[in-house]
Amino acid sequence: MVRKIDSATRIPVPGGKVIEEYVGRVNSGDAQISIAHMKAPAGWDEPAQTPQFAEYTLVLAGTVVVEHAEGSTEVHAGQAFVSEPGEKVRYSCGPEGAEYVAVCLPAFSPETVNREE
């Protein structure tokens, strides 16, 4: 059955980043996958996390910086990156901010992202 999703649910997060979930636990009730559009302001960052899900991210504008065990990787508009379940990562963005789409398998949840305090 085809399901049309007319709008996203905005998920509040600190630091000025905007998350609009189209598919996932919050907006559509899907636990197997989440698809979210994100906009992060210049200089945004978040604590390190060790998610229990794979995350596939396509950068639409700006730069997302991914810190990981091997160092730091800058991912620019038109590029993508993948983080595997159990991989410790920390996301931030460059001075121009960033806009990107993230797909998580299984779907993102606050209980499975394992953010450090």
MDTraj code that builds the backbone (N, CA, C; nanometers):
import mdtraj as md
import numpy as np

residues = "MET VAL ARG LYS ILE ASP SER ALA THR ARG ILE PRO VAL PRO GLY GLY LYS VAL ILE GLU GLU TYR VAL GLY ARG VAL ASN SER GLY ASP ALA GLN ILE SER ILE ALA HIS MET LYS ALA PRO ALA GLY TRP ASP GLU PRO ALA GLN THR PRO GLN PHE ALA GLU TYR THR LEU VAL LEU ALA GLY THR VAL VAL VAL GLU HIS ALA GLU GLY SER THR GLU VAL HIS ALA GLY GLN ALA PHE VAL SER GLU PRO GLY GLU LYS VAL ARG TYR SER CYS GLY PRO GLU GLY ALA GLU TYR VAL ALA VAL CYS LEU PRO ALA PHE SER PRO GLU THR VAL ASN ARG GLU GLU".split()
xyz = np.array([
    [0.0834, -0.1179, 0.0000],
    [0.0000, 0.0000, 0.0000],
    [0.0885, 0.1251, 0.0000],
    [0.0577, 0.2175, -0.0855],
    [0.1290, 0.3443, -0.0920],
    [0.0755, 0.4363, 0.0167],
    [0.1665, 0.4981, 0.0902],
    [0.1278, 0.5968, 0.1917],
    [0.1926, 0.7289, 0.1558],
    [0.1119, 0.8305, 0.1393],
    [0.1644, 0.9646, 0.1153],
    [0.1826, 1.0335, 0.2494],
    [0.2966, 1.0962, 0.2667],
    [0.3244, 1.1696, 0.3901],
    [0.3249, 1.3174, 0.3538],
    [0.2248, 1.3886, 0.4020],
    [0.2035, 1.5274, 0.3620],
    [0.2943, 1.6282, 0.4310],
    [0.3410, 1.5940, 0.5500],
    [0.4214, 1.6912, 0.6225],
    [0.5135, 1.6203, 0.7209],
    [0.6074, 1.6963, 0.7727],
    [0.7035, 1.6436, 0.8686],
    [0.6649, 1.6875, 1.0089],
    [0.7232, 1.6183, 1.1067],
    [0.7125, 1.6606, 1.2456],
    [0.8451, 1.7227, 1.2850],
    [0.8404, 1.8443, 1.3392],
    [0.9619, 1.9101, 1.3844],
    [0.9985, 1.8548, 1.5217],
    [1.1223, 1.8095, 1.5337],
    [1.1710, 1.7521, 1.6587],
    [1.2643, 1.8543, 1.7229],
    [1.2309, 1.9014, 1.8422],
    [1.3144, 2.0045, 1.9052],
    [1.4479, 1.9476, 1.9537],
    [1.5548, 2.0221, 1.9254],
    [1.6883, 1.9864, 1.9738],
    [1.7593, 2.1144, 2.0147],
    [1.8519, 2.1064, 2.1085],
    [1.9252, 2.2270, 2.1493],
    [2.0244, 2.2723, 2.0429],
    [2.0689, 2.3946, 2.0542],
    [2.1750, 2.4449, 1.9678],
    [2.1292, 2.5063, 1.8377],
    [1.9984, 2.5176, 1.8164],
    [1.9485, 2.5828, 1.6964],
    [1.9316, 2.4936, 1.5751],
    [1.9674, 2.3668, 1.5844],
    [1.9472, 2.2743, 1.4727],
    [1.7988, 2.2423, 1.4604],
    [1.7501, 2.2309, 1.3368],
    [1.6113, 2.1963, 1.3104],
    [1.6075, 2.0579, 1.2471],
    [1.5280, 1.9684, 1.3065],
    [1.5074, 1.8342, 1.2515],
    [1.3607, 1.8225, 1.2123],
    [1.3363, 1.7890, 1.0864],
    [1.2010, 1.7629, 1.0391],
    [1.1957, 1.6181, 0.9937],
    [1.1298, 1.5344, 1.0731],
    [1.1197, 1.3920, 1.0400],
    [0.9989, 1.3692, 0.9501],
    [1.0249, 1.3077, 0.8352],
    [0.9187, 1.2716, 0.7420],
    [0.8732, 1.1281, 0.7643],
    [0.9709, 1.0391, 0.7767],
    [0.9424, 0.8976, 0.7999],
    [1.0176, 0.8564, 0.9246],
    [0.9509, 0.7866, 1.0149],
    [1.0170, 0.7414, 1.1368],
    [0.9183, 0.7202, 1.2491],
    [0.9728, 0.6925, 1.3649],
    [0.8910, 0.6605, 1.4825],
    [0.7948, 0.7730, 1.5200],
    [0.8409, 0.8988, 1.5088],
    [0.7592, 1.0120, 1.5530],
    [0.6513, 1.0479, 1.4517],
    [0.6897, 1.0683, 1.3252],
    [0.5954, 1.1226, 1.2275],
    [0.5057, 1.0187, 1.1610],
    [0.5605, 0.9043, 1.1268],
    [0.4812, 0.8063, 1.0511],
    [0.4627, 0.6733, 1.1224],
    [0.5261, 0.6567, 1.2386],
    [0.5127, 0.5316, 1.3127],
    [0.5976, 0.4184, 1.2597],
    [0.6923, 0.4491, 1.1715],
    [0.7797, 0.3456, 1.1156],
    [0.9013, 0.3248, 1.2046],
    [0.9216, 0.2023, 1.2508],
    [1.0363, 0.1713, 1.3366],
    [1.1549, 0.1177, 1.2569],
    [1.1323, 0.0748, 1.1326],
    [1.2398, 0.0125, 1.0559],
    [1.3310, 0.1130, 0.9858],
    [1.2837, 0.2375, 0.9660],
    [1.3640, 0.3382, 0.8966],
    [1.3172, 0.4770, 0.9393],
    [1.4107, 0.5716, 0.9383],
    [1.3712, 0.7115, 0.9553],
    [1.4402, 0.7944, 0.8485],
    [1.3686, 0.8971, 0.8013],
    [1.4205, 0.9899, 0.7019],
    [1.3890, 1.1298, 0.7528],
    [1.4944, 1.2095, 0.7718],
    [1.4761, 1.3427, 0.8275],
    [1.5568, 1.4453, 0.7495],
    [1.5005, 1.5652, 0.7387],
    [1.5668, 1.6799, 0.6773],
    [1.6170, 1.7672, 0.7907],
    [1.7436, 1.8035, 0.7867],
    [1.8034, 1.8780, 0.8969],
    [1.8700, 2.0050, 0.8465],
    [1.8608, 2.1092, 0.9301],
    [1.9301, 2.2357, 0.9044],
    [2.0023, 2.2745, 1.0324],
    [2.1327, 2.2948, 1.0205],
    [2.2155, 2.3305, 1.1359],
    [2.2774, 2.4679, 1.1119],
    [2.2722, 2.5556, 1.2122],
    [2.3296, 2.6896, 1.1956],
    [2.4825, 2.6863, 1.1998],
    [2.5426, 2.7922, 1.1563],
    [2.6890, 2.8053, 1.1585],
    [2.7429, 2.7747, 1.2974],
    [2.8491, 2.6933, 1.3023],
    [2.9147, 2.6619, 1.4285],
    [2.8444, 2.5590, 1.5151],
    [2.7342, 2.5007, 1.4681],
    [2.6596, 2.4025, 1.5464],
    [2.7444, 2.2772, 1.5716],
    [2.7260, 2.2168, 1.6883],
    [2.7841, 2.0855, 1.7165],
    [2.6957, 2.0149, 1.8181],
    [2.7217, 1.8869, 1.8380],
    [2.6467, 1.8089, 1.9361],
    [2.7411, 1.7117, 2.0045],
    [2.6973, 1.6554, 2.1185],
    [2.7835, 1.5596, 2.1886],
    [2.8095, 1.4346, 2.1042],
    [2.9157, 1.3641, 2.1384],
    [2.9448, 1.2366, 2.0722],
    [2.8319, 1.1380, 2.0995],
    [2.8166, 1.0436, 2.0081],
    [2.7132, 0.9408, 2.0224],
    [2.7645, 0.8091, 1.9662],
    [2.7058, 0.7008, 2.0135],
    [2.7372, 0.5672, 1.9627],
    [2.6044, 0.4991, 1.9304],
    [2.5446, 0.5327, 1.8153],
    [2.4115, 0.4837, 1.7819],
    [2.4062, 0.3327, 1.7582],
    [2.2887, 0.2785, 1.7817],
    [2.2625, 0.1367, 1.7551],
    [2.2035, 0.1182, 1.6151],
    [2.2127, 0.2216, 1.5317],
    [2.1580, 0.2161, 1.3957],
    [2.2623, 0.2675, 1.2974],
    [2.2491, 0.2266, 1.1722],
    [2.3323, 0.2821, 1.0653],
    [2.2708, 0.4154, 1.0238],
    [2.3561, 0.5122, 0.9902],
    [2.3061, 0.6416, 0.9445],
    [2.3701, 0.6755, 0.8105],
    [2.2851, 0.7044, 0.7126],
    [2.3256, 0.7407, 0.5775],
    [2.2880, 0.8875, 0.5592],
    [2.3856, 0.9724, 0.5315],
    [2.3604, 1.1158, 0.5296],
    [2.4062, 1.1771, 0.3977],
    [2.3166, 1.2540, 0.3354],
    [2.3446, 1.3271, 0.2128],
    [2.3469, 1.4757, 0.2463],
    [2.4596, 1.5404, 0.2223],
    [2.4733, 1.6822, 0.2522],
    [2.4235, 1.7623, 0.1310],
    [2.3245, 1.8482, 0.1556],
    [2.2646, 1.9288, 0.0495],
    [2.3310, 2.0653, 0.0360],
    [2.3725, 2.1226, 0.1488],
    [2.4370, 2.2543, 0.1483],
    [2.5314, 2.2638, 0.2672],
    [2.6380, 2.3412, 0.2523],
    [2.7320, 2.3584, 0.3618],
    [2.8221, 2.2377, 0.3809],
    [2.8701, 2.2215, 0.5047],
    [2.9642, 2.1143, 0.5380],
    [2.9271, 2.0523, 0.6713],
    [2.9197, 1.9190, 0.6757],
    [2.9047, 1.8453, 0.8005],
    [3.0418, 1.7877, 0.8339],
    [3.0851, 1.8065, 0.9568],
    [3.2128, 1.7519, 1.0029],
    [3.1809, 1.6319, 1.0915],
    [3.2410, 1.5176, 1.0578],
    [3.2179, 1.3944, 1.1325],
    [3.3473, 1.3552, 1.2019],
    [3.3471, 1.3583, 1.3346],
    [3.4607, 1.3099, 1.4124],
    [3.4365, 1.1621, 1.4411],
    [3.5404, 1.0797, 1.4242],
    [3.5287, 0.9350, 1.4412],
    [3.6637, 0.8803, 1.4869],
    [3.6713, 0.7501, 1.5073],
    [3.7919, 0.6879, 1.5624],
    [3.9167, 0.7141, 1.4780],
    [3.9010, 0.7300, 1.3473],
    [4.0153, 0.7507, 1.2585],
    [4.0516, 0.8977, 1.2403],
    [3.9737, 0.9892, 1.2998],
    [4.0031, 1.1313, 1.2846],
    [3.8774, 1.2121, 1.2609],
    [3.8857, 1.3038, 1.1663],
    [3.7754, 1.3942, 1.1352],
    [3.7596, 1.4006, 0.9837],
    [3.6349, 1.3955, 0.9362],
    [3.6068, 1.3980, 0.7933],
    [3.5096, 1.5107, 0.7631],
    [3.5454, 1.5969, 0.6683],
    [3.4548, 1.7015, 0.6220],
    [3.3762, 1.6480, 0.5033],
    [3.2444, 1.6614, 0.5121],
    [3.1563, 1.6148, 0.4046],
    [3.0831, 1.7378, 0.3514],
    [3.1061, 1.7688, 0.2243],
    [3.0553, 1.8910, 0.1633],
    [2.9273, 1.8642, 0.0839],
    [2.8598, 1.9733, 0.0463],
    [2.7389, 1.9625, -0.0357],
    [2.7657, 1.8751, -0.1580],
    [2.6732, 1.7836, -0.1858],
    [2.6895, 1.6912, -0.2978],
    [2.7625, 1.5638, -0.2610],
    [2.8036, 1.5505, -0.1349],
    [2.8703, 1.4297, -0.0872],
    [2.7825, 1.3631, 0.0200],
    [2.8161, 1.2396, 0.0507],
    [2.7415, 1.1645, 0.1520],
    [2.8391, 1.0902, 0.2410],
    [2.7902, 1.0446, 0.3557],
    [2.8698, 0.9595, 0.4431],
    [2.7798, 0.8577, 0.5108],
    [2.8429, 0.7506, 0.5585],
    [2.7734, 0.6423, 0.6266],
    [2.8437, 0.6168, 0.7583],
    [2.7666, 0.6061, 0.8659],
    [2.8225, 0.5597, 0.9935],
    [2.7510, 0.4299, 1.0301],
    [2.8272, 0.3363, 1.0805],
    [2.7751, 0.2030, 1.1114],
    [2.7256, 0.1952, 1.2558],
    [2.6356, 0.1025, 1.2853],
    [2.5903, 0.0851, 1.4243],
    [2.7094, 0.0561, 1.5156],
    [2.7110, 0.1179, 1.6328],
    [2.8172, 0.0954, 1.7292],
    [2.9406, 0.1808, 1.7072],
    [2.9427, 0.2620, 1.6009],
    [3.0567, 0.3488, 1.5716],
    [3.0370, 0.4820, 1.6446],
    [3.1355, 0.5214, 1.7241],
    [3.1275, 0.6486, 1.7960],
    [3.1559, 0.7628, 1.6992],
    [3.0611, 0.8577, 1.6917],
    [3.0743, 0.9729, 1.6034],
    [3.0319, 1.1001, 1.6773],
    [3.0809, 1.2105, 1.6277],
    [3.0379, 1.3412, 1.6782],
    [3.0220, 1.4315, 1.5571],
    [2.9052, 1.4958, 1.5466],
    [2.8742, 1.5802, 1.4315],
    [2.8837, 1.7280, 1.4669],
    [2.9321, 1.8067, 1.3714],
    [2.9308, 1.9517, 1.3808],
    [2.9221, 2.0041, 1.2379],
    [2.9230, 2.1362, 1.2231],
    [2.9198, 2.1900, 1.0874],
    [3.0143, 2.3083, 1.0756],
    [3.0400, 2.3452, 0.9527],
    [3.1323, 2.4530, 0.9242],
    [3.0717, 2.5902, 0.9484],
    [3.1463, 2.6943, 0.9142],
    [3.1040, 2.8310, 0.9426],
    [2.9810, 2.8754, 0.8632],
    [2.9470, 2.8034, 0.7564],
    [2.8295, 2.8386, 0.6774],
    [2.7052, 2.7583, 0.7182],
    [2.7192, 2.6717, 0.8198],
    [2.6085, 2.5851, 0.8590],
    [2.5977, 2.4678, 0.7638],
    [2.4889, 2.3926, 0.7759],
    [2.4707, 2.2765, 0.6892],
    [2.3233, 2.2409, 0.6773],
    [2.2899, 2.1852, 0.5625],
    [2.1567, 2.1297, 0.5385],
    [2.1787, 1.9899, 0.4848],
    [2.1083, 1.8916, 0.5422],
    [2.1318, 1.7539, 0.5014],
    [2.0102, 1.6660, 0.5287],
    [2.0110, 1.5490, 0.4657],
    [1.9072, 1.4486, 0.4849],
    [1.9735, 1.3262, 0.5453],
    [1.9155, 1.2774, 0.6553],
    [1.9683, 1.1582, 0.7221],
    [1.8659, 1.0456, 0.7154],
    [1.9154, 0.9270, 0.6818],
    [1.8340, 0.8058, 0.6790],
    [1.8945, 0.7104, 0.7808],
    [1.8143, 0.6632, 0.8760],
    [1.8630, 0.5730, 0.9799],
    [1.7925, 0.4384, 0.9705],
    [1.8731, 0.3312, 0.9814],
    [1.8224, 0.1927, 0.9783],
    [1.8739, 0.1183, 1.0995],
    [1.7901, 0.0692, 1.1899],
    [1.6480, 0.1000, 1.2007],
    [1.6281, 0.2463, 1.2375],
    [1.5038, 0.2867, 1.2530],
    [1.4714, 0.4270, 1.2758],
    [1.5398, 0.4838, 1.3996],
    [1.5756, 0.6119, 1.3899],
    [1.6305, 0.6861, 1.5026],
    [1.5341, 0.6811, 1.6210],
    [1.5911, 0.6737, 1.7407],
    [1.5134, 0.6950, 1.8629],
    [1.6091, 0.7508, 1.9681],
    [1.5581, 0.8314, 2.0604],
    [1.6444, 0.8835, 2.1659],
    [1.7092, 0.7732, 2.2496],
    [1.6414, 0.6595, 2.2599],
    [1.6927, 0.5482, 2.3410],
    [1.8075, 0.4743, 2.2716],
    [1.8160, 0.4810, 2.1386],
    [1.9183, 0.4041, 2.0669],
    [2.0312, 0.4896, 2.0096],
    [2.0264, 0.6218, 2.0308],
    [2.1329, 0.7085, 1.9781],
    [2.2546, 0.7093, 2.0711],
    [2.2314, 0.6856, 2.1994],
    [2.3403, 0.6770, 2.2983],
    [2.4313, 0.7999, 2.2960],
    [2.3712, 0.9174, 2.3158],
    [2.4486, 1.0421, 2.3227],
    [2.5207, 1.0510, 2.4568],
    [2.6432, 1.1028, 2.4511],
    [2.7188, 1.1262, 2.5732],
    [2.6717, 1.2563, 2.6360],
    [2.6771, 1.2623, 2.7660],
    [2.6342, 1.3827, 2.8371],
    [2.7490, 1.4791, 2.8517],
])
top = md.Topology()
chain = top.add_chain()
for i, resn in enumerate(residues, 1):
    res = top.add_residue(resn, chain, resSeq=i)
    for name in ("N", "CA", "C"):
        top.add_atom(name, md.element.get_by_symbol(name[0]), res)
traj = md.Trajectory(xyz[None], top)
